[in-house]
């Protein structure tokens, strides 16, 4: 399990993550939305870049909430659904990549981050890459 050097989700951490995601998206000429939630799935911060479609914000929040509540990245749900597992009846499940669970230094869940506004593979790689920067 990869861990961040933080003990709890803070507005400062959420702002740093969102800023890095916006910079990374801009470098790829993408217009996305980003949401950061705490361990119970409650919103800490959400932003939508100029030009991102309006529903991207709701989708990013749903992905972040799913990753936090189920303690796993949403891309894992996407794989399971493609395998035929009927997960759509579970509450708050978003079977699309782009939501990543964030673990603290002691292994507890800090929260999660979600990204939406591009194709699924790009959203997934973008958010995973940004989170991995925080692990160095």
Secondary structure, 3 states (H helix, E strand, C coil): CCCCCCCCCCHHHHHHHHHHHHHHHHHCCCCCEEEEEECCCCEEEEEECCCCCCHHHHHHHHHHHHHHHHCCCHHHHHHHHHCCCCHHHCCCCCCCCCEEEEECCCCCEEEEEEEECCCHHHHHHHHHHHHHHHCC
